[in-house]
Amino acid sequence: MFIKAHCPVCGTDVYHNIRLHALEHLHFEGEKEVCRYTVESIEVADTLTEEELVRNVLQGLERIIHDGIEVKVLAGILKENYGITGICCRELIERIQLELDMYCPDRKRLYFVDPEEPGEKESFC
């Protein structure tokens, strides 16, 4: 799972890929089942700059991103396949929008800007 952090040395934003190891404890009381989790350890597996993360994600999404893709669908893909937390998804989608020259007029779908037609790009997502 990727979480966003602020580097105390250089001041840039970085993304840590963390691994959380936990134990699940099940308690049964009659027909009821109760779960409790105990965190054993947390480790930082990798650290990427925002540019590196966007580049890696865009390479993986090359065949998936299309004109009119729903923002919800893209956010789901980022969460499920890349472990991007919900808070970071919005920022990452905005960055993808800029990198791929897309706009989001209805706040629901992303569209590629047609380079043939002059006009304003709106960024609402």
GUGU-454611 format. One line per 3 residues: number of its first residue (from 1); their letters; for each residue x, z, y of C-alpha. Coordinates in nm, 4 decimals, padded with zeros to 6 digits, m for minus. Each point is the difference from the previous one (the first is absolute). Layout:
NUM> a> X/Z/Y | ... .
***
This chain:
1> mfi> 00.0000/00.0000/00.0000 | 00.1366/m00.0924/00.3411 | m00.0224/00.2459/00.2869 .
4> kah> 00.1074/m00.0590/00.3573 | 00.2692/00.2183/00.1526 | 00.2015/00.0112/00.3196 .
7> cpv> 00.3785/m00.0151/m00.0423 | 00.1539/00.2933/00.1881 | 00.3344/m00.1807/00.0314 .
10> cgt> m00.0908/m00.3438/00.1411 | m00.3600/00.0652/00.1068 | m00.1573/m00.2934/m00.1863 .
13> dvy> m00.2959/00.0148/m00.2316 | 00.0847/m00.0250/m00.3700 | m00.2064/00.0002/m00.3168 .
16> hni> 00.0914/00.2291/m00.2884 | m00.1087/m00.0957/m00.3500 | m00.0693/00.3405/m00.1515 .
19> rlh> m00.0638/00.0988/m00.3595 | m00.2162/00.3018/m00.0582 | 00.0247/00.1753/m00.3358 .
22> ale> m00.2853/00.2359/m00.0795 | m00.1486/00.1852/m00.2938 | m00.3713/m00.0093/m00.0666 .
25> hlh> m00.1558/00.3195/m00.1271 | m00.3424/m00.0241/m00.1625 | m00.2217/00.3053/m00.0306 .
28> feg> m00.3128/m00.0076/m00.2105 | m00.2859/00.2398/00.0521 | m00.2822/m00.0933/m00.2318 .
31> eke> m00.0942/m00.3556/00.0905 | 00.1783/00.0090/00.3364 | 00.3476/m00.1419/00.0496 .
34> vcr> 00.2183/00.0985/00.2937 | 00.3290/m00.1705/00.0916 | 00.2864/00.1519/00.1923 .
37> ytv> 00.3226/m00.1770/00.0918 | 00.3408/00.1558/00.0481 | 00.2698/m00.2004/00.1766 .
40> esi> 00.3249/00.0102/m00.1959 | 00.2140/m00.2152/00.2264 | m00.0020/m00.2603/00.2736 .
43> eva> 00.2812/m00.2515/00.0345 | 00.0746/m00.2800/00.2423 | 00.0591/m00.3073/m00.2166 .
46> dtl> 00.0770/m00.2428/00.2823 | m00.0050/m00.0274/00.3786 | m00.0854/m00.3217/00.1812 .
49> tee> m00.0239/m00.0996/00.3625 | m00.3330/m00.1387/00.1157 | 00.1479/m00.3509/00.0038 .
52> elv> 00.1244/00.0309/m00.3594 | m00.3336/00.1340/m00.1204 | m00.1957/m00.2779/00.1736 .
55> rnv> 00.2360/m00.2648/m00.1393 | m00.0358/00.1374/m00.3564 | m00.3781/00.0217/00.0268 .
58> lqg> m00.0319/m00.3503/00.1469 | 00.2068/m00.1469/m00.2825 | m00.2331/00.1591/m00.2526 .
61> ler> m00.3167/m00.0989/00.1864 | 00.1040/m00.3597/00.0664 | m00.2635/m00.1454/m00.2348 .
64> iih> m00.2648/00.2625/00.0725 | m00.0297/m00.0099/00.3796 | m00.2323/m00.2789/00.1054 .
67> dgi> m00.2018/m00.0993/00.3030 | m00.2957/00.2371/00.0280 | 00.1346/00.2773/m00.2260 .
70> evk> m00.1914/00.3225/00.0494 | 00.1954/00.2849/00.1572 | m00.1566/00.2413/m00.2543 .
73> vla> 00.1210/m00.2161/m00.2891 | 00.3512/m00.0223/00.1442 | 00.0081/00.3772/00.0565 .
76> gil> m00.1108/00.0544/m00.3599 | 00.2781/m00.2262/m00.1279 | 00.2578/00.1845/00.2098 .
79> ken> m00.1199/00.3376/m00.1272 | m00.0356/m00.0978/m00.3646 | 00.2994/m00.2308/m00.0499 .
82> ygi> 00.2515/00.1346/00.2504 | m00.0944/00.3665/00.0284 | m00.0469/m00.0226/00.3751 .
85> tgi> m00.1921/00.3032/00.1242 | m00.3226/m00.0555/00.1919 | 00.1480/00.1045/00.3323 .
88> ccr> 00.2872/m00.2478/m00.0322 | m00.2256/m00.2869/m00.1138 | m00.1457/m00.0633/00.3433 .
91> eli> 00.3414/m00.0192/00.1657 | 00.1357/m00.2203/m00.2761 | m00.2975/m00.2372/00.0219 .
94> eri> 00.0569/m00.0279/00.3765 | 00.3631/m00.0863/m00.0679 | m00.1004/m00.2595/m00.2640 .
97> qle> m00.2387/m00.1453/00.2581 | 00.2853/m00.0463/00.2454 | 00.2437/m00.1359/m00.2579 .
100> ldm> m00.2459/m00.2587/m00.1355 | m00.1509/m00.0875/00.3387 | m00.3507/00.1145/m00.0911 .
103> ycp> m00.2878/00.1428/00.1997 | m00.2986/00.2186/m00.0816 | m00.2924/m00.0751/00.2364 .
106> drk> m00.2693/00.1741/m00.2055 | 00.2163/00.2969/m00.1105 | m00.0834/m00.0881/m00.3597 .
109> rly> 00.1922/m00.3169/m00.0872 | 00.3413/m00.1451/00.0835 | 00.0327/m00.3637/00.1032 .
112> fvd> 00.3071/m00.2153/00.0570 | 00.0469/m00.1223/00.3558 | m00.0221/m00.3788/00.0140 .
115> pee> 00.3166/m00.1112/00.1824 | m00.1761/m00.3210/00.1089 | m00.2626/00.1820/00.2050 .
118> pge> 00.1089/00.2051/00.3010 | m00.1751/00.3309/00.0376 | 00.0363/00.3721/00.0114 .
121> kes> 00.0826/00.2119/m00.3023 | m00.1976/00.3173/m00.0288 | 00.1294/00.3011/m00.1876 .
124> fc> m00.2739/00.2450/m00.0830 | 00.0848/00.1085/m00.3544 .
***
